[in-house]
Amino acid sequence: MGDERVYRISFMQQGEVYELYSRHVSQGGLLGFVEIEELLFGERSKVVVDPSEERLKSEFEGVRRIYVPMHAVIRIDEVERQGVSRISEPSDGGDKVAPFPMPVYTPAKPD
């Protein structure tokens, strides 16, 4: 168990910042997407229930793998232990998150 990696992934989704934890993150087979597998959520037996984590659990219930557009990803961290997944509003303060400038892929035209 100590050698299993845990990743914290933050990305934008419909004007909100999603922060998820998972076991596997990769470039994936779809061009321009980050593949996230084995989502991790806290135990349901906790006395205190976080409504945003419960919303994430219900939104991703039964999902084995998600594909997030690369331009929506804010950050991916490898962490020592799992935290609480959450949905939050983008910060209005000093943090300014701008999308990473990326060229648009256009296939070459055959001559």
Helices and strands as residue ranges (DSSP letters): E 6-13, E 16-26, E 33-40, H 51-59, E 65-69, G 70-72, E 73-79, E 86-88
